[in-house]
Amino acid sequence: MPTTATAEVVPETLAAHLARWAGAWPPEEPLHVVANPRAAQPRWDGAQAPAVGVMTETGWAVLGVDPSAAARVAEFAAVKGDVDAVLGALPDLLGRPGTGGRGSFRWTTDPAPFEDAGIWLPREDPRVPAWLRPFNDDVLVVLDGDTYVAGVGVKKHDAFGHEISVGTQEEARGRGLARRLVSQAARRILDEGRVPTYLHAPDNVASAKVAQACGFADRGWSVLGFFPAR
């Protein structure tokens, strides 16, 4: 059974990001539940994320929880000792409808050297599509004339970690635009002194391929979270 949080030495910037985003880092025990005041506050898009965590390749995890529910979650975790059991019980433990789950958590300090593909625009620019407008930074887009083709949004979680999200219009897929955009955005984030992260659902094969090609290796890490019912 693993006896350490991770077999890998992580970059200082990533550790600083995780300490704020998840509430603590590294895990002090296999399932380390902490009260994270940030989980009770609006996140990058103005919504609340009452439970957010990260699990490393050894199975050790930090789960940061809204302080109003942290004691209940910690007590349940101490009895069950299983990440998936805790995730499944989050709706009851948090007292709100939704779903607990996990996804792939990736980062890079050496993005692929693909050629730049896009231009940075203010998110309020009329050429920017609706899905990119909630992001709390400029957005990176490919335009055909004044028509949006593909783009990246950056979630500025804190002063240390910025998360990349990418989307391409269906008719423009297969041209490598997503890979070029993600690498371009990752380089800018690193140039600014932050670490770029990339999250995706475990069954999103296309997103996994983009991440891997851009230098976001699959280290076996997972993001843990709660997704409120809409």
C-alpha positions in Angstrom: 0.0 0.0 0.0 1.4 3.5 -0.8 2.8 5.3 2.1 3.5 8.7 0.5 1.4 11.4 -1.1 3.1 11.1 -4.5 6.2 9.4 -5.9 6.9 12.6 -7.9 8.4 15.9 -6.8 5.9 18.5 -8.0 6.9 22.1 -9.1 6.7 24.7 -6.3 4.2 26.7 -8.2 1.9 23.7 -8.6 2.2 22.9 -4.8 1.3 26.5 -4.0 -1.7 26.4 -6.3 -3.0 23.1 -4.8 -2.5 24.4 -1.3 -5.0 27.2 -2.1 -7.3 25.5 -4.6 -7.8 22.2 -2.6 -7.1 23.8 0.8 -3.9 22.0 1.7 -0.9 20.3 0.0 0.5 17.7 0.2 -1.9 15.2 1.7 -1.0 14.3 5.3 -2.9 11.0 5.1 -4.4 8.8 2.4 -7.7 10.8 2.4 -7.0 14.2 3.9 -10.3 16.2 4.3 -9.8 19.8 5.1 -12.1 22.8 5.7 -11.3 25.2 2.8 -12.8 28.7 3.1 -12.5 29.1 -0.6 -15.0 26.4 -1.1 -17.6 28.7 0.4 -16.8 31.6 -1.9 -17.5 32.2 -5.6 -15.0 30.6 -7.9 -13.6 32.0 -11.2 -17.1 32.0 -12.9 -19.0 33.3 -9.9 -20.4 29.9 -8.9 -19.6 28.0 -5.8 -17.6 24.7 -5.7 -18.3 23.3 -2.2 -15.9 20.4 -2.6 -12.7 20.3 -4.7 -9.7 18.0 -4.3 -6.8 16.3 -6.0 -5.6 12.6 -5.8 -2.1 11.6 -6.8 -1.0 8.5 -8.6 -0.4 6.8 -5.2 -4.0 7.2 -4.2 -3.4 9.9 -1.6 -5.8 12.8 -1.8 -6.7 16.2 -0.4 -10.4 17.1 -0.5 -11.2 20.7 0.4 -14.7 21.2 1.6 -17.0 24.1 2.5 -16.2 24.7 6.2 -19.9 24.3 7.1 -19.8 20.7 6.0 -16.2 19.8 6.5 -16.6 18.0 9.8 -19.4 15.8 8.5 -17.3 14.9 5.4 -14.2 14.2 7.5 -16.1 12.0 9.9 -17.6 10.0 7.0 -14.2 9.7 5.4 -12.6 8.4 8.6 -15.2 5.6 8.8 -15.2 4.7 5.1 -11.7 5.6 4.1 -12.5 5.4 0.4 -12.5 8.3 -2.0 -15.3 7.0 -4.2 -17.5 6.3 -1.2 -17.0 9.9 0.0 -17.7 11.3 -3.5 -20.9 9.3 -3.8 -22.1 10.6 -0.4 -21.3 14.3 -1.0 -24.9 15.3 -1.9 -26.1 14.1 1.5 -23.0 15.3 3.3 -23.2 18.8 1.8 -27.0 18.9 2.0 -27.5 19.9 -1.6 -28.5 18.1 -4.9 -25.7 17.2 -7.3 -23.1 14.6 -8.0 -19.6 13.8 -6.7 -17.1 12.5 -9.2 -13.5 12.5 -10.5 -11.7 13.4 -13.7 -8.2 13.6 -15.0 -5.9 16.2 -13.5 -2.8 17.2 -15.6 -0.2 19.9 -15.7 2.9 20.8 -17.6 6.1 22.9 -17.3 7.2 22.0 -20.8 4.4 22.4 -23.4 4.8 21.1 -26.9 6.3 23.6 -29.4 3.4 23.8 -31.8 3.1 26.9 -33.9 0.8 29.6 -32.4 -2.7 29.5 -33.9 -4.7 32.3 -32.3 -4.9 35.8 -31.1 -5.8 37.0 -27.6 -9.0 39.1 -27.3 -10.9 40.6 -24.4 -13.7 38.2 -23.5 -16.2 41.1 -24.2 -15.2 41.3 -27.8 -18.3 40.7 -30.0 -16.5 38.0 -32.0 -16.1 35.9 -28.8 -18.7 33.1 -28.5 -20.9 32.8 -25.4 -19.1 29.8 -23.9 -15.9 31.8 -23.6 -17.4 34.9 -22.0 -17.6 33.6 -18.3 -13.8 33.1 -18.2 -11.9 35.6 -16.0 -9.1 36.4 -18.4 -8.5 37.3 -22.0 -9.4 34.5 -24.4 -7.4 32.9 -27.2 -9.3 32.5 -30.4 -8.9 31.5 -34.1 -10.9 33.6 -36.4 -11.9 33.2 -40.0 -12.4 36.8 -40.9 -14.6 37.9 -38.0 -16.1 34.4 -37.4 -15.0 32.3 -34.5 -13.5 28.9 -35.3 -11.8 27.7 -32.1 -10.7 29.0 -28.8 -9.3 28.6 -25.3 -10.5 30.0 -22.1 -8.3 30.4 -19.0 -9.6 29.9 -15.5 -7.5 32.0 -13.2 -7.9 30.1 -10.0 -5.3 31.9 -8.1 -1.9 33.5 -8.5 -0.2 30.2 -9.0 -2.4 27.9 -11.2 -4.4 28.7 -14.3 -6.6 26.0 -16.0 -7.0 25.7 -19.7 -10.3 24.8 -21.5 -10.5 24.4 -25.3 -13.2 24.1 -27.9 -13.3 23.9 -31.7 -16.2 24.3 -34.0 -17.2 20.9 -35.5 -16.4 21.9 -39.1 -12.9 22.9 -38.1 -11.9 19.8 -36.2 -9.1 17.6 -37.4 -6.8 20.5 -38.3 -4.8 20.5 -35.1 -6.1 23.8 -33.9 -6.9 22.6 -30.4 -3.3 21.4 -29.9 -1.8 24.6 -31.1 -4.1 26.8 -29.0 -3.6 24.8 -25.8 0.2 24.8 -26.2 0.1 28.6 -27.0 -1.9 29.3 -23.9 0.3 27.1 -21.7 3.4 28.9 -22.8 1.8 32.3 -21.9 0.8 31.0 -18.5 4.3 29.7 -17.8 5.8 33.0 -19.0 3.6 34.8 -16.5 5.1 32.6 -13.7 2.1 30.3 -13.2 1.6 26.6 -13.8 -1.0 25.6 -16.5 -3.4 22.8 -15.6 -5.7 20.8 -17.8 -8.8 18.8 -16.6 -11.0 16.5 -18.5 -13.6 13.7 -18.0 -12.0 10.2 -17.8 -14.0 9.1 -20.9 -13.2 12.2 -23.0 -10.8 10.5 -25.4 -10.4 13.5 -27.7 -9.6 15.8 -24.8 -7.1 13.3 -23.4 -5.3 13.1 -26.8 -5.0 16.9 -27.1 -3.6 17.1 -23.5 -1.1 14.4 -24.1 0.1 15.9 -27.4 0.5 19.3 -25.8 2.8 18.0 -23.0 0.2 17.5 -20.3 1.2 14.0 -19.4 -1.1 11.5 -17.8 0.5 11.0 -14.4 -2.4 9.1 -12.9 -3.7 12.1 -11.0 -7.4 12.8 -10.5 -9.4 15.9 -9.8 -12.2 15.3 -7.2 -15.3 17.5 -7.1 -18.9 18.1 -6.5 -21.2 19.2 -9.4 -24.4 20.9 -8.2 -27.6 20.0 -10.0 -28.7 22.6 -12.5 
